[in-house]
Amino acid sequence: MLELGVMMGYSCPRCGNRKLYAVRRNKKRCKKCLYEWKPKLAGLRLKRNQWKKILFWFLLGHSIKTICQQTGISHYSVEKAVTATRRIMAKDVPGIFSGTVEVDETYLGGQKKNKRKSQLRKEAQSKRGFGTTKQPVFGILTRQGKVFAKLVEDTEAVDFLPIITKKVKTGSRICSDTWRAYTGLAAKGYVHRTIEHGEKEYARGKNHINGLEGFWGYLKRKLAAKGGVRRKYLFLFLGEYVWRYNYRNMETEKQVDRLLGKITYFSG
């Protein structure tokens, strides 16, 4: 029998010990308390090599139907695995940002052709831009190429400043537009630089938010290709495309290894 806990990254669900043995019927036995169980990756009875196949085809951008065809795994299992992967991606976010960062907000919502008449009437009565009925999203981007994005309730200082103070190191240079929600940044200990989008100003030397606006364009193109996403699932797709953007220069095999290393084992 071989010790597998440390190598595979899971532990005994009873005592937490990571020194485990492989025993009959794909079960594991804890070396300390001798408890036996069959581990499940992300709650699914899929083997590690099956997970690797699913992750590989998913990262290449293929549909669930195509992944099923390529792997021979059931639609139910692939769908559950893809959802679990998106949850992992949403949690695998960069740490504290420093240096020069960009902050901005945008709005996500379906195209008019995909909306009911009642939705169109409601939006016709609402303001454009700030105050819109679409879902607001706040983002932070570091000039090193990493981004963080989160769905927010509104676009005021009370929504943005707590996120900024948590994710951006004090003393960093923050570039933004002149929206009122960002006026308190200097008082929080940041070097705040603005650009006047209303005056068609898009850069003032190194002060701009072009990188984050590029990410917004990427995000909206990806979501539009999905043909619409329900609001309750939007945070999962946002997490997916933030992750894909942050690791866009990593080889697919290494992306698979990163995700596989973050999948949680459950007893079952």
Order of alpha helices (4+ residues) and beta strands (2+ residues): alpha-beta-beta-beta-beta-alpha-alpha-alpha-beta-alpha-beta-beta-alpha-beta-beta-alpha-alpha-alpha-beta
